[in-house]
Amino acid sequence: MITINNEQKPYTPVFLGTTQHSLGITARPLITIGMMFNDEMVATYHTRVSGIDLGLLPNIGDRIPVTKLSGNELVGFYAELKQSNTTYTVDDINKNFEQLLKIKNVGQYRLMKRKIDMNNDIKTIDFNASALKLVRNLLHKSQADLAKDIGMTRQTINRLETGEQNISEKFLDKMVATYPELAESVELQFDWVSLTFPDLTGKQIIDDMIALKRDLFLEHGTSQNFYTREFAYAGEKNIYIQDFEPIKNPETQQIEQKTGTTLYLTGKGTRLFEKALLEQDMTWRDFFIKARKYRGHLTRLDIALNDKWGLLNMDEIVRAVQEKRFWTKSRSYAIHGNSDAGWTVNFGKAPFIIRAYDKQKQQASKGYETDIKNRVELELHQDRAEQVLDEWFANNNLVEFTIDMLYTYLWFTDEPIADDLLTGVKARDEIEATIKPMPSWQLLTFLGHKMKFVREPKPQSVESIKKWVEQSVVPSLAVLKKTGHWAEIIAAIEKAELSDKQQKLVKATTTSAMSQATESLKANNINFDKQRKVYIETQGKEAI
């Protein structure tokens, strides 16, 4: 039991690490404490503690002897700890923090539930014999072929695949260099972004924050999310902004504009907005830095890992879930779909959801094509999303941090996990030590560290209308044409009046530039007739 603001709670407090800005030498460090109940994390607190009482920093996930927690979000929290039998001095605590300061990737240390050598960086993902055999099979190579390509003997490859010889980092680097398609088989994209701006109006978002052409937006009323007005790019809810309609004050008779706005970029909206970023010579990182200058706060961020090779088999993932061959920090999960139309499996709940699904089958069922076989998404809300930005800005490691979150929060195995292994804060460590991982999931998480963070800018299009016409209308038109009514149809099309939404869609589709950044377009000589398909985020304009 723990007392939180004078109320008894049946929680088990565990150490989740230091908070990044607290790493100065201090007698009252700021740490993160997680409250466990029935093996689920039910709450987290950023709280001050006595460095002397805390002693040497525990490992992530270790239970800590907090007896009382008091305070609130406004003034902060303070945790009292049970006195230990070991006495520490101020010098002991200072040396402990000096060691921690040597770790470059502090944010990653904070999130990872792993044991850490204070003199080294965080441990990398293991790569075992089963994963190597899977790679060889995916490449359609024999042991002899693989050995010849890499410059080793077949006997050495055999020893690596049987586990007789450990797989070294040097071997893995050489393998990825020999087969660059391995790293290219997985890529990272943003798939949903929403930000709230407390001090801006919708028009200010359009003009100043995202710098798109305002005449390409359709304005109308809404009651969604407590807002009263909405601006939709091309009249569609792919890029849209919600704010408050100006109202007349009955007392002063003055028009008053309430601030507070949310910008939404859906999955398709992120691809459209990436075209605007390209026009403005900006990256996603530039955009988020700009958003913070306007006090923008992430309310949702979806990070997608695109499996373009078919490393995963969603039938196998579903079977693993049904057979309890997986571990996740959250015991909440759900399976949707089927083998023909495509599976979707969700793990966890807001503010952090991991989703795996068959992207290719789901797109095919809608009449679309994609080169993405499967997708694993990390859906993060509020502070979880902001945490990713903090880490990215501090250490420039979005790809590594994302894959480490996935590795830390979800893991699949080759055999069922006993119920008694699923309980306790040390469950994951025991599972990894005793049960072999699923090779395909292990390979995905390994190759994830080698992947690129890419942008795939796309212009607004009427593709969905075109597909609907082809599938549902064209057969009827063919009947009318063959029965002599075609001239009437052409005349009706010419006379048809478009709605405001349809007019915006036509204009946005036929406009070559969606942003106001005309000078940037001229300076960079961007040719949209020969636009590259994919851009590496970290290298700005370099295409792959």
Residue pairs with C-beta under 8 A, 6 or more apart in sequence:
1 8
1 9
1 10
1 11
2 8
2 9
2 11
2 13
2 35
2 66
2 67
2 68
2 69
3 9
3 67
3 68
3 69
4 11
4 68
4 69
4 70
5 69
5 70
5 71
5 72
6 70
9 35
10 37
11 35
11 36
11 37
11 42
11 43
12 35
12 36
12 37
12 63
12 425
13 33
13 34
13 35
13 36
13 63
13 64
13 65
13 66
13 79
14 33
14 34
14 35
14 36
14 61
14 62
14 63
14 64
14 425
15 31
15 32
15 33
15 34
15 57
15 58
15 59
15 60
15 61
15 62
15 63
15 64
16 31
16 32
16 33
16 34
16 44
16 60
16 61
16 110
16 111
17 31
17 32
17 60
17 109
17 110
17 111
18 29
18 30
18 31
18 32
18 57
18 100
18 106
18 109
18 110
19 30
19 31
19 32
19 46
19 110
20 106
20 107
20 110
20 390
20 394
21 30
22 29
22 30
22 31
23 97
23 100
23 101
23 106
25 94
25 97
25 98
26 51
26 97
27 50
27 51
27 52
27 90
27 93
28 48
28 49
28 50
28 51
29 48
29 49
29 51
29 54
29 97
30 46
30 47
30 48
31 46
31 47
31 49
31 54
31 79
32 44
32 45
32 46
32 47
32 110
33 44
33 45
33 47
33 64
33 66
33 69
33 79
34 41
34 43
34 44
35 41
35 42
35 43
35 44
35 45
36 42
36 425
39 331
39 422
39 423
39 424
39 427
40 330
40 331
41 329
41 330
45 69
45 77
45 79
46 76
46 77
47 69
47 71
47 76
47 77
47 78
47 79
48 76
48 77
48 78
48 79
49 78
49 79
49 81
50 81
51 90
51 93
52 88
52 89
52 90
52 93
53 80
53 81
53 83
53 84
54 64
54 81
54 93
55 84
55 86
55 88
55 92
55 93
56 88
56 92
56 96
57 96
57 100
58 64
59 114
59 115
59 116
60 109
60 110
60 111
60 112
60 113
60 114
60 115
60 116
61 113
61 425
61 426
62 425
63 425
64 81
65 81
65 82
65 84
66 79
66 80
66 81
66 82
67 80
67 81
67 82
68 79
68 80
69 77
69 78
69 79
69 80
70 77
70 78
71 77
71 78
99 118
99 119
100 106
100 109
100 118
102 118
102 119
103 109
103 116
103 118
103 121
103 122
104 121
104 395
105 121
105 122
105 395
105 397
106 394
106 395
107 387
107 390
107 391
107 394
107 395
107 401
108 122
108 391
108 395
108 397
108 400
108 401
108 404
109 116
109 122
111 387
111 391
111 401
111 404
111 405
111 408
112 122
112 404
112 408
113 329
113 408
113 428
114 122
114 123
114 408
115 123
115 429
116 122
116 123
122 404
124 169
124 449
125 403
125 407
125 442
125 445
125 446
125 449
126 437
126 442
127 167
127 172
127 442
127 446
128 163
128 167
128 436
128 437
128 439
128 442
129 160
129 161
129 162
129 163
129 167
130 414
130 436
130 437
130 439
130 442
131 437
131 439
131 442
131 443
131 446
132 160
132 161
132 167
133 161
133 439
134 439
134 440
134 443
135 175
135 182
135 443
136 142
136 143
136 146
136 157
136 161
138 309
138 311
139 146
139 179
141 149
143 154
143 157
143 158
143 161
144 154
146 157
147 153
147 154
147 156
147 157
149 178
149 179
150 157
150 171
150 174
150 175
150 178
151 174
156 165
159 165
160 167
160 171
172 446
175 182
176 182
176 183
176 450
181 309
182 447
182 450
183 447
183 450
183 451
183 452
184 308
184 452
184 544
185 307
185 308
185 309
185 311
185 447
186 305
186 306
186 307
186 308
186 309
186 311
186 444
186 447
186 448
186 450
186 451
187 305
187 306
187 308
187 451
187 452
187 453
187 454
188 303
188 304
188 305
188 306
188 398
188 399
188 402
188 448
188 451
188 452
188 453
188 454
189 270
189 303
189 304
189 306
189 453
189 454
189 455
189 456
190 270
190 284
190 301
190 302
190 303
190 304
191 267
191 270
191 302
191 303
191 304
191 377
192 265
192 266
192 267
192 269
192 270
192 300
192 301
192 302
192 379
193 263
193 264
193 265
193 269
193 270
193 273
193 298
193 300
193 301
193 302
194 262
194 263
194 264
194 265
194 298
194 299
194 300
194 301
195 262
195 263
195 291
195 296
195 297
195 298
195 299
196 260
196 261
196 262
196 263
196 296
196 297
196 299
197 205
197 209
197 260
197 261
197 262
197 263
197 291
197 294
197 295
197 296
197 297
198 259
198 260
198 295
198 297
199 259
199 294
199 295
200 208
200 209
200 243
200 259
200 260
200 261
200 294
201 243
201 244
201 257
201 259
201 261
202 229
202 230
202 231
202 241
202 242
202 243
202 261
203 214
203 231
204 261
205 241
205 243
205 261
205 263
206 212
206 214
206 217
206 231
206 241
207 214
207 516
208 294
209 263
209 290
209 291
209 294
209 296
210 239
210 263
210 273
210 276
210 515
211 276
211 280
211 515
211 516
211 517
212 233
212 239
212 276
212 514
212 515
212 516
213 511
213 513
213 514
213 515
213 516
215 507
216 233
216 234
216 504
216 507
216 508
216 511
216 514
217 231
217 232
217 233
217 241
217 504
218 231
218 232
218 234
218 235
218 500
218 501
218 504
219 229
219 230
219 231
220 229
220 230
220 232
221 228
221 229
221 230
221 245
222 228
222 229
222 230
222 242
224 230
224 242
225 242
225 262
227 242
227 243
227 244
227 262
228 243
228 244
228 245
229 242
229 243
229 244
229 245
230 240
230 241
230 242
231 240
231 241
231 242
231 243
232 239
232 240
232 501
232 504
233 239
233 240
233 269
233 272
233 460
233 504
233 508
233 514
234 460
234 504
234 505
234 507
234 508
234 509
235 500
235 501
235 502
235 503
235 504
235 505
236 501
236 505
237 264
237 266
238 265
238 266
238 268
238 269
238 272
239 264
239 265
239 266
239 269
239 272
239 273
240 264
240 269
241 261
241 262
241 263
241 264
242 261
242 262
242 264
243 258
243 259
243 260
243 261
243 262
244 257
244 258
244 259
244 260
246 255
246 256
246 257
247 255
247 256
247 258
248 254
248 255
248 256
249 255
249 256
262 299
263 296
265 272
265 273
267 302
271 456
271 457
271 458
272 457
272 458
272 459
272 460
272 514
274 455
274 456
274 457
274 458
274 535
275 457
275 458
275 459
275 514
276 514
276 515
277 283
277 284
277 286
277 287
277 455
277 457
278 455
278 457
278 526
278 531
278 535
279 513
279 514
279 515
279 517
279 520
279 521
279 526
280 515
280 517
280 520
281 517
281 520
281 523
281 524
281 540
281 541
282 290
283 455
283 537
283 538
283 540
284 455
284 537
285 392
285 393
285 537
288 296
288 389
288 393
289 393
292 389
297 382
297 386
298 380
298 382
298 385
298 386
298 389
299 381
299 382
299 385
300 379
300 380
300 381
300 382
300 385
301 379
301 380
301 385
301 388
301 389
302 377
302 378
302 379
302 380
303 377
303 378
303 380
303 388
303 402
304 375
304 376
304 377
305 375
305 376
305 377
305 378
305 402
305 403
305 406
305 444
305 448
305 451
306 359
306 372
306 375
307 372
307 373
307 374
307 375
307 376
307 444
308 371
308 372
308 373
309 373
310 373
310 374
311 373
311 374
311 440
311 443
311 444
311 447
312 356
312 373
312 374
312 376
312 440
312 441
312 444
313 440
314 339
314 342
314 343
314 345
314 356
314 357
314 358
314 374
315 339
315 343
316 438
316 440
317 343
317 345
317 356
317 412
317 441
318 335
318 343
318 345
319 325
320 326
320 412
320 413
320 438
321 333
321 335
321 345
322 335
323 416
324 416
324 417
325 412
325 413
325 414
325 415
325 416
325 417
325 438
326 410
326 411
326 412
326 413
326 417
327 410
327 411
327 413
327 417
327 422
327 427
327 428
327 431
328 347
328 348
328 354
328 409
328 410
328 411
329 348
329 408
329 409
329 410
330 347
330 348
330 349
330 352
330 409
332 347
332 348
332 349
333 345
333 346
333 347
333 348
334 345
334 346
335 343
335 344
335 345
336 343
336 344
336 345
336 346
337 343
337 344
337 357
337 358
337 362
340 361
341 361
341 362
341 365
342 357
342 358
342 359
342 360
342 361
342 362
342 365
343 357
343 358
344 355
344 356
344 357
344 358
344 362
345 355
345 356
345 357
346 353
346 354
346 355
347 353
347 354
347 355
347 409
347 410
348 354
348 409
350 379
350 381
351 380
351 381
351 382
351 383
351 384
351 385
352 378
352 379
352 380
352 381
352 384
352 409
353 377
353 378
353 379
354 376
354 377
354 378
354 379
354 406
354 409
354 410
355 376
355 377
355 379
356 374
356 375
356 376
356 377
357 374
357 375
357 377
358 373
358 374
359 370
359 372
359 373
359 374
359 375
360 370
360 372
360 373
360 374
363 369
363 370
367 467
367 471
368 467
376 406
376 444
378 402
378 405
378 406
380 387
380 388
388 398
388 401
388 402
388 405
391 397
391 398
391 401
392 398
392 401
395 401
396 538
398 453
399 448
399 449
399 451
399 452
399 453
400 449
402 448
403 445
403 448
403 449
403 451
406 445
406 448
407 445
411 428
411 431
411 432
411 437
411 441
412 437
412 438
412 441
413 431
413 435
413 436
413 437
413 438
414 435
414 436
414 437
414 438
414 439
415 435
415 436
417 431
417 435
421 427
421 430
421 431
421 434
421 435
424 430
452 536
452 537
452 538
452 544
453 536
453 537
453 538
454 534
454 535
454 536
454 537
454 544
455 534
455 535
455 537
456 533
456 534
456 535
457 531
457 535
459 509
459 514
459 528
460 505
460 508
460 509
460 511
460 514
461 509
462 505
462 506
462 509
477 489
480 486
480 488
480 489
481 489
498 506
508 514
512 528
513 521
513 528
524 541
532 543
533 543
534 543
534 544
535 541
535 542
535 543
535 544
536 542
536 543
536 544
